[in-house]
Amino acid sequence: MEPGNASIVDDMMTLRTLLEKRSDADLLREMIGFTAQRLMELQVQGLTGTGCGERSPDRINQCNGDRVWETRAGTVELKIPK
C-alpha cells in the first residue's frame, strides 16, 4: 500500500468509528472538527513537505497549539498549525 493510501484508510476508519459511536449532534460536531483538522494538515503538508508532528531538516515550525472554534453545531477543538 502506498503511504498516501494508508492515511486515507485511517481517515475512513476514523469516520466509521464516529458514525457508530455518536449521536447526531455529536457526529456533526466531530465531522466538522475532523474535516477542518484534516484540511489544515493537508495544507501544511503541501507547504512544508511534512505533516504536523513530522520532522524534516528544512522545517523550522511546529503545530501552534489547541484552539476552540465555536460553530452552530457546537464547540470544536482544533490543533492549529503555524
PyMOL Python script that loads the backbone (N, CA, C, O; Angstrom):
from pymol import cmd

cmd.read_pdbstr("""\
ATOM      1  N   MET A   1       0.836  -1.176   0.000  1.00  0.00           N
ATOM      2  CA  MET A   1       0.000   0.000   0.000  1.00  0.00           C
ATOM      3  C   MET A   1       0.881   1.240   0.000  1.00  0.00           C
ATOM      4  O   MET A   1       1.870   1.296   0.731  1.00  0.00           O
ATOM      5  N   GLU A   2       0.537   2.229  -0.808  1.00  0.00           N
ATOM      6  CA  GLU A   2       1.306   3.465  -0.882  1.00  0.00           C
ATOM      7  C   GLU A   2       1.081   4.290   0.381  1.00  0.00           C
ATOM      8  O   GLU A   2       0.021   4.174   0.996  1.00  0.00           O
ATOM      9  N   PRO A   3       2.066   5.141   0.799  1.00  0.00           N
ATOM     10  CA  PRO A   3       1.935   5.919   2.020  1.00  0.00           C
ATOM     11  C   PRO A   3       0.674   6.773   2.063  1.00  0.00           C
ATOM     12  O   PRO A   3       0.038   6.858   3.114  1.00  0.00           O
ATOM     13  N   GLY A   4       0.296   7.397   0.976  1.00  0.00           N
ATOM     14  CA  GLY A   4      -0.902   8.233   0.945  1.00  0.00           C
ATOM     15  C   GLY A   4      -2.170   7.431   1.146  1.00  0.00           C
ATOM     16  O   GLY A   4      -3.128   7.926   1.740  1.00  0.00           O
ATOM     17  N   ASN A   5      -2.190   6.185   0.653  1.00  0.00           N
ATOM     18  CA  ASN A   5      -3.361   5.330   0.795  1.00  0.00           C
ATOM     19  C   ASN A   5      -3.589   4.917   2.243  1.00  0.00           C
ATOM     20  O   ASN A   5      -4.735   4.778   2.669  1.00  0.00           O
ATOM     21  N   ALA A   6      -2.525   4.721   2.999  1.00  0.00           N
ATOM     22  CA  ALA A   6      -2.668   4.361   4.408  1.00  0.00           C
ATOM     23  C   ALA A   6      -3.380   5.466   5.163  1.00  0.00           C
ATOM     24  O   ALA A   6      -4.212   5.187   6.026  1.00  0.00           O
ATOM     25  N   SER A   7      -3.070   6.711   4.854  1.00  0.00           N
ATOM     26  CA  SER A   7      -3.718   7.842   5.502  1.00  0.00           C
ATOM     27  C   SER A   7      -5.199   7.877   5.164  1.00  0.00           C
ATOM     28  O   SER A   7      -6.021   8.153   6.038  1.00  0.00           O
ATOM     29  N   ILE A   8      -5.557   7.604   3.920  1.00  0.00           N
ATOM     30  CA  ILE A   8      -6.955   7.594   3.507  1.00  0.00           C
ATOM     31  C   ILE A   8      -7.718   6.495   4.229  1.00  0.00           C
ATOM     32  O   ILE A   8      -8.845   6.710   4.674  1.00  0.00           O
ATOM     33  N   VAL A   9      -7.115   5.323   4.348  1.00  0.00           N
ATOM     34  CA  VAL A   9      -7.750   4.212   5.055  1.00  0.00           C
ATOM     35  C   VAL A   9      -7.942   4.571   6.524  1.00  0.00           C
ATOM     36  O   VAL A   9      -9.002   4.305   7.091  1.00  0.00           O
ATOM     37  N   ASP A  10      -6.930   5.172   7.148  1.00  0.00           N
ATOM     38  CA  ASP A  10      -7.044   5.595   8.544  1.00  0.00           C
ATOM     39  C   ASP A  10      -8.173   6.608   8.710  1.00  0.00           C
ATOM     40  O   ASP A  10      -8.948   6.523   9.663  1.00  0.00           O
ATOM     41  N   ASP A  11      -8.269   7.567   7.787  1.00  0.00           N
ATOM     42  CA  ASP A  11      -9.329   8.573   7.842  1.00  0.00           C
ATOM     43  C   ASP A  11     -10.704   7.925   7.721  1.00  0.00           C
ATOM     44  O   ASP A  11     -11.632   8.297   8.439  1.00  0.00           O
ATOM     45  N   MET A  12     -10.839   6.961   6.819  1.00  0.00           N
ATOM     46  CA  MET A  12     -12.120   6.275   6.634  1.00  0.00           C
ATOM     47  C   MET A  12     -12.501   5.492   7.879  1.00  0.00           C
ATOM     48  O   MET A  12     -13.672   5.467   8.257  1.00  0.00           O
ATOM     49  N   MET A  13     -11.536   4.857   8.517  1.00  0.00           N
ATOM     50  CA  MET A  13     -11.809   4.109   9.738  1.00  0.00           C
ATOM     51  C   MET A  13     -12.228   5.051  10.868  1.00  0.00           C
ATOM     52  O   MET A  13     -13.115   4.722  11.655  1.00  0.00           O
ATOM     53  N   THR A  14     -11.592   6.220  10.946  1.00  0.00           N
ATOM     54  CA  THR A  14     -11.953   7.200  11.960  1.00  0.00           C
ATOM     55  C   THR A  14     -13.389   7.662  11.750  1.00  0.00           C
ATOM     56  O   THR A  14     -14.152   7.748  12.713  1.00  0.00           O
ATOM     57  N   LEU A  15     -13.772   7.960  10.514  1.00  0.00           N
ATOM     58  CA  LEU A  15     -15.142   8.375  10.226  1.00  0.00           C
ATOM     59  C   LEU A  15     -16.131   7.260  10.543  1.00  0.00           C
ATOM     60  O   LEU A  15     -17.202   7.524  11.088  1.00  0.00           O
ATOM     61  N   ARG A  16     -15.792   6.032  10.214  1.00  0.00           N
ATOM     62  CA  ARG A  16     -16.675   4.904  10.515  1.00  0.00           C
ATOM     63  C   ARG A  16     -16.881   4.775  12.022  1.00  0.00           C
ATOM     64  O   ARG A  16     -17.998   4.534  12.481  1.00  0.00           O
ATOM     65  N   THR A  17     -15.814   4.933  12.783  1.00  0.00           N
ATOM     66  CA  THR A  17     -15.916   4.866  14.243  1.00  0.00           C
ATOM     67  C   THR A  17     -16.834   5.966  14.765  1.00  0.00           C
ATOM     68  O   THR A  17     -17.656   5.720  15.648  1.00  0.00           O
ATOM     69  N   LEU A  18     -16.700   7.180  14.226  1.00  0.00           N
ATOM     70  CA  LEU A  18     -17.565   8.283  14.633  1.00  0.00           C
ATOM     71  C   LEU A  18     -19.030   7.970  14.351  1.00  0.00           C
ATOM     72  O   LEU A  18     -19.894   8.242  15.184  1.00  0.00           O
ATOM     73  N   LEU A  19     -19.310   7.408  13.196  1.00  0.00           N
ATOM     74  CA  LEU A  19     -20.683   7.082  12.819  1.00  0.00           C
ATOM     75  C   LEU A  19     -21.296   6.062  13.763  1.00  0.00           C
ATOM     76  O   LEU A  19     -22.484   6.140  14.075  1.00  0.00           O
ATOM     77  N   GLU A  20     -20.512   5.124  14.213  1.00  0.00           N
ATOM     78  CA  GLU A  20     -21.019   4.048  15.049  1.00  0.00           C
ATOM     79  C   GLU A  20     -21.222   4.461  16.505  1.00  0.00           C
ATOM     80  O   GLU A  20     -22.046   3.861  17.196  1.00  0.00           O
ATOM     81  N   LYS A  21     -20.498   5.461  16.988  1.00  0.00           N
ATOM     82  CA  LYS A  21     -20.471   5.739  18.418  1.00  0.00           C
ATOM     83  C   LYS A  21     -21.119   7.050  18.848  1.00  0.00           C
ATOM     84  O   LYS A  21     -21.199   7.299  20.050  1.00  0.00           O
ATOM     85  N   ARG A  22     -21.578   7.887  17.951  1.00  0.00           N
ATOM     86  CA  ARG A  22     -22.022   9.229  18.329  1.00  0.00           C
ATOM     87  C   ARG A  22     -23.488   9.475  18.042  1.00  0.00           C
ATOM     88  O   ARG A  22     -24.070   8.850  17.155  1.00  0.00           O
ATOM     89  N   SER A  23     -24.097  10.408  18.809  1.00  0.00           N
ATOM     90  CA  SER A  23     -25.428  10.890  18.491  1.00  0.00           C
ATOM     91  C   SER A  23     -25.319  11.821  17.288  1.00  0.00           C
ATOM     92  O   SER A  23     -24.211  12.158  16.871  1.00  0.00           O
ATOM     93  N   ASP A  24     -26.442  12.237  16.730  1.00  0.00           N
ATOM     94  CA  ASP A  24     -26.429  13.090  15.541  1.00  0.00           C
ATOM     95  C   ASP A  24     -25.699  14.415  15.786  1.00  0.00           C
ATOM     96  O   ASP A  24     -24.887  14.828  14.957  1.00  0.00           O
ATOM     97  N   ALA A  25     -25.973  15.085  16.907  1.00  0.00           N
ATOM     98  CA  ALA A  25     -25.322  16.364  17.199  1.00  0.00           C
ATOM     99  C   ALA A  25     -23.826  16.176  17.407  1.00  0.00           C
ATOM    100  O   ALA A  25     -23.017  16.951  16.896  1.00  0.00           O
ATOM    101  N   ASP A  26     -23.464  15.148  18.157  1.00  0.00           N
ATOM    102  CA  ASP A  26     -22.049  14.857  18.385  1.00  0.00           C
ATOM    103  C   ASP A  26     -21.366  14.491  17.074  1.00  0.00           C
ATOM    104  O   ASP A  26     -20.236  14.906  16.816  1.00  0.00           O
ATOM    105  N   LEU A  27     -22.054  13.716  16.256  1.00  0.00           N
ATOM    106  CA  LEU A  27     -21.492  13.297  14.978  1.00  0.00           C
ATOM    107  C   LEU A  27     -21.201  14.492  14.089  1.00  0.00           C
ATOM    108  O   LEU A  27     -20.124  14.578  13.498  1.00  0.00           O
ATOM    109  N   LEU A  28     -22.152  15.419  13.988  1.00  0.00           N
ATOM    110  CA  LEU A  28     -21.948  16.601  13.158  1.00  0.00           C
ATOM    111  C   LEU A  28     -20.759  17.415  13.655  1.00  0.00           C
ATOM    112  O   LEU A  28     -19.926  17.846  12.857  1.00  0.00           O
ATOM    113  N   ARG A  29     -20.676  17.624  14.948  1.00  0.00           N
ATOM    114  CA  ARG A  29     -19.569  18.384  15.545  1.00  0.00           C
ATOM    115  C   ARG A  29     -18.239  17.684  15.286  1.00  0.00           C
ATOM    116  O   ARG A  29     -17.259  18.334  14.921  1.00  0.00           O
ATOM    117  N   GLU A  30     -18.197  16.375  15.469  1.00  0.00           N
ATOM    118  CA  GLU A  30     -16.969  15.616  15.236  1.00  0.00           C
ATOM    119  C   GLU A  30     -16.564  15.649  13.768  1.00  0.00           C
ATOM    120  O   GLU A  30     -15.380  15.755  13.450  1.00  0.00           O
ATOM    121  N   MET A  31     -17.545  15.557  12.872  1.00  0.00           N
ATOM    122  CA  MET A  31     -17.240  15.580  11.439  1.00  0.00           C
ATOM    123  C   MET A  31     -16.696  16.946  11.017  1.00  0.00           C
ATOM    124  O   MET A  31     -15.771  17.021  10.208  1.00  0.00           O
ATOM    125  N   ILE A  32     -17.261  18.020  11.557  1.00  0.00           N
ATOM    126  CA  ILE A  32     -16.757  19.362  11.264  1.00  0.00           C
ATOM    127  C   ILE A  32     -15.309  19.476  11.738  1.00  0.00           C
ATOM    128  O   ILE A  32     -14.443  19.947  11.001  1.00  0.00           O
ATOM    129  N   GLY A  33     -15.054  19.042  12.972  1.00  0.00           N
ATOM    130  CA  GLY A  33     -13.700  19.107  13.517  1.00  0.00           C
ATOM    131  C   GLY A  33     -12.723  18.245  12.734  1.00  0.00           C
ATOM    132  O   GLY A  33     -11.608  18.674  12.437  1.00  0.00           O
ATOM    133  N   PHE A  34     -13.139  17.034  12.402  1.00  0.00           N
ATOM    134  CA  PHE A  34     -12.288  16.116  11.645  1.00  0.00           C
ATOM    135  C   PHE A  34     -11.934  16.710  10.290  1.00  0.00           C
ATOM    136  O   PHE A  34     -10.771  16.693   9.884  1.00  0.00           O
ATOM    137  N   THR A  35     -12.934  17.236   9.589  1.00  0.00           N
ATOM    138  CA  THR A  35     -12.719  17.794   8.252  1.00  0.00           C
ATOM    139  C   THR A  35     -11.822  19.020   8.307  1.00  0.00           C
ATOM    140  O   THR A  35     -10.889  19.136   7.512  1.00  0.00           O
ATOM    141  N   ALA A  36     -12.088  19.933   9.229  1.00  0.00           N
ATOM    142  CA  ALA A  36     -11.262  21.139   9.345  1.00  0.00           C
ATOM    143  C   ALA A  36      -9.826  20.777   9.693  1.00  0.00           C
ATOM    144  O   ALA A  36      -8.888  21.334   9.125  1.00  0.00           O
ATOM    145  N   GLN A  37      -9.651  19.840  10.630  1.00  0.00           N
ATOM    146  CA  GLN A  37      -8.312  19.431  11.036  1.00  0.00           C
ATOM    147  C   GLN A  37      -7.557  18.804   9.873  1.00  0.00           C
ATOM    148  O   GLN A  37      -6.384  19.103   9.652  1.00  0.00           O
ATOM    149  N   ARG A  38      -8.228  17.941   9.137  1.00  0.00           N
ATOM    150  CA  ARG A  38      -7.581  17.260   8.003  1.00  0.00           C
ATOM    151  C   ARG A  38      -7.200  18.253   6.913  1.00  0.00           C
ATOM    152  O   ARG A  38      -6.121  18.145   6.330  1.00  0.00           O
ATOM    153  N   LEU A  39      -8.072  19.223   6.630  1.00  0.00           N
ATOM    154  CA  LEU A  39      -7.755  20.234   5.619  1.00  0.00           C
ATOM    155  C   LEU A  39      -6.547  21.066   6.024  1.00  0.00           C
ATOM    156  O   LEU A  39      -5.691  21.366   5.192  1.00  0.00           O
ATOM    157  N   MET A  40      -6.472  21.441   7.303  1.00  0.00           N
ATOM    158  CA  MET A  40      -5.311  22.208   7.771  1.00  0.00           C
ATOM    159  C   MET A  40      -4.039  21.380   7.662  1.00  0.00           C
ATOM    160  O   MET A  40      -2.998  21.890   7.248  1.00  0.00           O
ATOM    161  N   GLU A  41      -4.118  20.108   8.032  1.00  0.00           N
ATOM    162  CA  GLU A  41      -2.940  19.241   7.945  1.00  0.00           C
ATOM    163  C   GLU A  41      -2.479  19.079   6.500  1.00  0.00           C
ATOM    164  O   GLU A  41      -1.278  19.095   6.226  1.00  0.00           O
ATOM    165  N   LEU A  42      -3.419  18.923   5.579  1.00  0.00           N
ATOM    166  CA  LEU A  42      -3.058  18.799   4.168  1.00  0.00           C
ATOM    167  C   LEU A  42      -2.428  20.077   3.633  1.00  0.00           C
ATOM    168  O   LEU A  42      -1.503  20.024   2.822  1.00  0.00           O
ATOM    169  N   GLN A  43      -2.925  21.225   4.082  1.00  0.00           N
ATOM    170  CA  GLN A  43      -2.339  22.492   3.654  1.00  0.00           C
ATOM    171  C   GLN A  43      -0.908  22.627   4.168  1.00  0.00           C
ATOM    172  O   GLN A  43      -0.017  23.035   3.423  1.00  0.00           O
ATOM    173  N   VAL A  44      -0.687  22.290   5.425  1.00  0.00           N
ATOM    174  CA  VAL A  44       0.661  22.347   5.995  1.00  0.00           C
ATOM    175  C   VAL A  44       1.587  21.378   5.263  1.00  0.00           C
ATOM    176  O   VAL A  44       2.724  21.719   4.937  1.00  0.00           O
ATOM    177  N   GLN A  45       1.093  20.173   5.009  1.00  0.00           N
ATOM    178  CA  GLN A  45       1.904  19.185   4.309  1.00  0.00           C
ATOM    179  C   GLN A  45       2.266  19.679   2.917  1.00  0.00           C
ATOM    180  O   GLN A  45       3.391  19.470   2.463  1.00  0.00           O
ATOM    181  N   GLY A  46       1.333  20.330   2.234  1.00  0.00           N
ATOM    182  CA  GLY A  46       1.621  20.863   0.903  1.00  0.00           C
ATOM    183  C   GLY A  46       2.637  21.991   0.927  1.00  0.00           C
ATOM    184  O   GLY A  46       3.447  22.116   0.009  1.00  0.00           O
ATOM    185  N   LEU A  47       2.603  22.808   1.962  1.00  0.00           N
ATOM    186  CA  LEU A  47       3.521  23.948   2.058  1.00  0.00           C
ATOM    187  C   LEU A  47       4.906  23.560   2.551  1.00  0.00           C
ATOM    188  O   LEU A  47       5.909  24.125   2.114  1.00  0.00           O
ATOM    189  N   THR A  48       4.960  22.580   3.476  1.00  0.00           N
ATOM    190  CA  THR A  48       6.240  22.244   4.103  1.00  0.00           C
ATOM    191  C   THR A  48       6.846  20.932   3.614  1.00  0.00           C
ATOM    192  O   THR A  48       8.040  20.690   3.789  1.00  0.00           O
ATOM    193  N   GLY A  49       6.034  20.102   3.011  1.00  0.00           N
ATOM    194  CA  GLY A  49       6.523  18.790   2.581  1.00  0.00           C
ATOM    195  C   GLY A  49       6.512  17.759   3.692  1.00  0.00           C
ATOM    196  O   GLY A  49       6.867  16.604   3.457  1.00  0.00           O
ATOM    197  N   THR A  50       6.110  18.147   4.904  1.00  0.00           N
ATOM    198  CA  THR A  50       5.972  17.220   6.027  1.00  0.00           C
ATOM    199  C   THR A  50       4.668  17.514   6.743  1.00  0.00           C
ATOM    200  O   THR A  50       4.185  18.646   6.727  1.00  0.00           O
ATOM    201  N   GLY A  51       4.102  16.499   7.367  1.00  0.00           N
ATOM    202  CA  GLY A  51       2.856  16.675   8.101  1.00  0.00           C
ATOM    203  C   GLY A  51       3.093  17.232   9.490  1.00  0.00           C
ATOM    204  O   GLY A  51       4.234  17.342   9.941  1.00  0.00           O
ATOM    205  N   CYS A  52       2.009  17.582  10.166  1.00  0.00           N
ATOM    206  CA  CYS A  52       2.082  18.087  11.532  1.00  0.00           C
ATOM    207  C   CYS A  52       2.691  17.016  12.432  1.00  0.00           C
ATOM    208  O   CYS A  52       2.222  15.878  12.440  1.00  0.00           O
ATOM    209  N   GLY A  53       3.712  17.361  13.176  1.00  0.00           N
ATOM    210  CA  GLY A  53       4.382  16.424  14.058  1.00  0.00           C
ATOM    211  C   GLY A  53       5.552  15.697  13.422  1.00  0.00           C
ATOM    212  O   GLY A  53       6.357  15.087  14.125  1.00  0.00           O
ATOM    213  N   GLU A  54       5.656  15.755  12.104  1.00  0.00           N
ATOM    214  CA  GLU A  54       6.776  15.120  11.419  1.00  0.00           C
ATOM    215  C   GLU A  54       7.962  16.072  11.393  1.00  0.00           C
ATOM    216  O   GLU A  54       7.788  17.291  11.400  1.00  0.00           O
ATOM    217  N   ARG A  55       9.145  15.523  11.363  1.00  0.00           N
ATOM    218  CA  ARG A  55      10.357  16.331  11.370  1.00  0.00           C
ATOM    219  C   ARG A  55      11.049  16.273  10.018  1.00  0.00           C
ATOM    220  O   ARG A  55      11.015  15.259   9.321  1.00  0.00           O
ATOM    221  N   SER A  56      11.675  17.381   9.671  1.00  0.00           N
ATOM    222  CA  SER A  56      12.437  17.485   8.438  1.00  0.00           C
ATOM    223  C   SER A  56      13.574  18.463   8.714  1.00  0.00           C
ATOM    224  O   SER A  56      13.381  19.409   9.478  1.00  0.00           O
ATOM    225  N   PRO A  57      14.750  18.272   8.123  1.00  0.00           N
ATOM    226  CA  PRO A  57      15.853  19.208   8.342  1.00  0.00           C
ATOM    227  C   PRO A  57      15.511  20.629   7.889  1.00  0.00           C
ATOM    228  O   PRO A  57      16.056  21.598   8.418  1.00  0.00           O
ATOM    229  N   ASP A  58      14.610  20.754   6.913  1.00  0.00           N
ATOM    230  CA  ASP A  58      14.247  22.073   6.399  1.00  0.00           C
ATOM    231  C   ASP A  58      13.137  22.744   7.194  1.00  0.00           C
ATOM    232  O   ASP A  58      12.908  23.945   7.050  1.00  0.00           O
ATOM    233  N   ARG A  59      12.460  21.995   8.015  1.00  0.00           N
ATOM    234  CA  ARG A  59      11.292  22.531   8.724  1.00  0.00           C
ATOM    235  C   ARG A  59      11.713  23.199  10.026  1.00  0.00           C
ATOM    236  O   ARG A  59      12.464  22.627  10.816  1.00  0.00           O
ATOM    237  N   ILE A  60      11.215  24.427  10.242  1.00  0.00           N
ATOM    238  CA  ILE A  60      11.532  25.143  11.476  1.00  0.00           C
ATOM    239  C   ILE A  60      10.303  25.395  12.333  1.00  0.00           C
ATOM    240  O   ILE A  60      10.448  25.765  13.498  1.00  0.00           O
ATOM    241  N   ASN A  61       9.086  25.208  11.800  1.00  0.00           N
ATOM    242  CA  ASN A  61       7.855  25.436  12.540  1.00  0.00           C
ATOM    243  C   ASN A  61       7.281  24.142  13.077  1.00  0.00           C
ATOM    244  O   ASN A  61       7.697  23.050  12.687  1.00  0.00           O
ATOM    245  N   GLN A  62       6.317  24.278  13.979  1.00  0.00           N
ATOM    246  CA  GLN A  62       5.597  23.134  14.510  1.00  0.00           C
ATOM    247  C   GLN A  62       4.149  23.556  14.749  1.00  0.00           C
ATOM    248  O   GLN A  62       3.798  24.718  14.545  1.00  0.00           O
ATOM    249  N   CYS A  63       3.306  22.614  15.183  1.00  0.00           N
ATOM    250  CA  CYS A  63       1.911  22.971  15.451  1.00  0.00           C
ATOM    251  C   CYS A  63       1.859  24.020  16.551  1.00  0.00           C
ATOM    252  O   CYS A  63       2.627  23.981  17.513  1.00  0.00           O
ATOM    253  N   ASN A  64       0.938  24.952  16.386  1.00  0.00           N
ATOM    254  CA  ASN A  64       0.863  26.116  17.243  1.00  0.00           C
ATOM    255  C   ASN A  64       0.034  25.888  18.500  1.00  0.00           C
ATOM    256  O   ASN A  64       0.021  26.749  19.380  1.00  0.00           O
ATOM    257  N   GLY A  65      -0.643  24.785  18.612  1.00  0.00           N
ATOM    258  CA  GLY A  65      -1.400  24.502  19.818  1.00  0.00           C
ATOM    259  C   GLY A  65      -2.882  24.334  19.567  1.00  0.00           C
ATOM    260  O   GLY A  65      -3.342  24.342  18.425  1.00  0.00           O
ATOM    261  N   ASP A  66      -3.626  24.182  20.656  1.00  0.00           N
ATOM    262  CA  ASP A  66      -5.060  23.942  20.578  1.00  0.00           C
ATOM    263  C   ASP A  66      -5.837  25.249  20.528  1.00  0.00           C
ATOM    264  O   ASP A  66      -5.476  26.232  21.176  1.00  0.00           O
ATOM    265  N   ARG A  67      -6.897  25.239  19.757  1.00  0.00           N
ATOM    266  CA  ARG A  67      -7.799  26.383  19.664  1.00  0.00           C
ATOM    267  C   ARG A  67      -9.223  25.866  19.703  1.00  0.00           C
ATOM    268  O   ARG A  67      -9.492  24.732  19.305  1.00  0.00           O
ATOM    269  N   VAL A  68     -10.126  26.689  20.179  1.00  0.00           N
ATOM    270  CA  VAL A  68     -11.540  26.357  20.223  1.00  0.00           C
ATOM    271  C   VAL A  68     -12.243  27.128  19.114  1.00  0.00           C
ATOM    272  O   VAL A  68     -12.022  28.327  18.942  1.00  0.00           O
ATOM    273  N   TRP A  69     -13.087  26.435  18.369  1.00  0.00           N
ATOM    274  CA  TRP A  69     -13.846  27.039  17.276  1.00  0.00           C
ATOM    275  C   TRP A  69     -15.319  26.852  17.593  1.00  0.00           C
ATOM    276  O   TRP A  69     -15.805  25.725  17.680  1.00  0.00           O
ATOM    277  N   GLU A  70     -16.031  27.968  17.767  1.00  0.00           N
ATOM    278  CA  GLU A  70     -17.460  27.916  18.044  1.00  0.00           C
ATOM    279  C   GLU A  70     -18.221  27.856  16.726  1.00  0.00           C
ATOM    280  O   GLU A  70     -18.104  28.763  15.902  1.00  0.00           O
ATOM    281  N   THR A  71     -19.000  26.792  16.517  1.00  0.00           N
ATOM    282  CA  THR A  71     -19.808  26.627  15.310  1.00  0.00           C
ATOM    283  C   THR A  71     -21.273  26.506  15.718  1.00  0.00           C
ATOM    284  O   THR A  71     -21.582  26.376  16.903  1.00  0.00           O
ATOM    285  N   ARG A  72     -22.167  26.547  14.746  1.00  0.00           N
ATOM    286  CA  ARG A  72     -23.591  26.340  15.054  1.00  0.00           C
ATOM    287  C   ARG A  72     -23.846  24.928  15.560  1.00  0.00           C
ATOM    288  O   ARG A  72     -24.849  24.678  16.227  1.00  0.00           O
ATOM    289  N   ALA A  73     -22.958  24.017  15.250  1.00  0.00           N
ATOM    290  CA  ALA A  73     -23.099  22.645  15.717  1.00  0.00           C
ATOM    291  C   ALA A  73     -22.511  22.447  17.109  1.00  0.00           C
ATOM    292  O   ALA A  73     -22.676  21.383  17.704  1.00  0.00           O
ATOM    293  N   GLY A  74     -21.831  23.454  17.629  1.00  0.00           N
ATOM    294  CA  GLY A  74     -21.214  23.365  18.947  1.00  0.00           C
ATOM    295  C   GLY A  74     -19.738  23.704  18.892  1.00  0.00           C
ATOM    296  O   GLY A  74     -19.227  24.145  17.862  1.00  0.00           O
ATOM    297  N   THR A  75     -19.063  23.496  19.999  1.00  0.00           N
ATOM    298  CA  THR A  75     -17.645  23.818  20.131  1.00  0.00           C
ATOM    299  C   THR A  75     -16.794  22.702  19.529  1.00  0.00           C
ATOM    300  O   THR A  75     -16.995  21.522  19.815  1.00  0.00           O
ATOM    301  N   VAL A  76     -15.829  23.109  18.680  1.00  0.00           N
ATOM    302  CA  VAL A  76     -14.917  22.179  18.039  1.00  0.00           C
ATOM    303  C   VAL A  76     -13.508  22.547  18.468  1.00  0.00           C
ATOM    304  O   VAL A  76     -13.107  23.704  18.342  1.00  0.00           O
ATOM    305  N   GLU A  77     -12.748  21.578  18.975  1.00  0.00           N
ATOM    306  CA  GLU A  77     -11.351  21.825  19.357  1.00  0.00           C
ATOM    307  C   GLU A  77     -10.441  21.417  18.214  1.00  0.00           C
ATOM    308  O   GLU A  77     -10.577  20.326  17.659  1.00  0.00           O
ATOM    309  N   LEU A  78      -9.505  22.304  17.859  1.00  0.00           N
ATOM    310  CA  LEU A  78      -8.595  22.076  16.752  1.00  0.00           C
ATOM    311  C   LEU A  78      -7.148  22.275  17.192  1.00  0.00           C
ATOM    312  O   LEU A  78      -6.873  23.049  18.108  1.00  0.00           O
ATOM    313  N   LYS A  79      -6.233  21.580  16.542  1.00  0.00           N
ATOM    314  CA  LYS A  79      -4.795  21.822  16.705  1.00  0.00           C
ATOM    315  C   LYS A  79      -4.383  22.654  15.488  1.00  0.00           C
ATOM    316  O   LYS A  79      -4.416  22.181  14.352  1.00  0.00           O
ATOM    317  N   ILE A  80      -4.000  23.892  15.751  1.00  0.00           N
ATOM    318  CA  ILE A  80      -3.714  24.832  14.673  1.00  0.00           C
ATOM    319  C   ILE A  80      -2.234  24.781  14.298  1.00  0.00           C
ATOM    320  O   ILE A  80      -1.369  24.992  15.148  1.00  0.00           O
ATOM    321  N   PRO A  81      -1.940  24.502  13.019  1.00  0.00           N
ATOM    322  CA  PRO A  81      -0.543  24.539  12.568  1.00  0.00           C
ATOM    323  C   PRO A  81      -0.079  25.963  12.402  1.00  0.00           C
ATOM    324  O   PRO A  81      -0.887  26.855  12.143  1.00  0.00           O
ATOM    325  N   LYS A  82       1.209  26.190  12.546  1.00  0.00           N
ATOM    326  CA  LYS A  82       1.813  27.510  12.332  1.00  0.00           C
ATOM    327  C   LYS A  82       2.058  27.715  10.867  1.00  0.00           C
ATOM    328  O   LYS A  82       2.562  28.764  10.466  1.00  0.00           O
TER     329      LYS A  82
END
""", "prot")
cmd.dss("prot")
cmd.show_as("cartoon", "prot")
cmd.util.cbc("prot")
cmd.orient("prot")
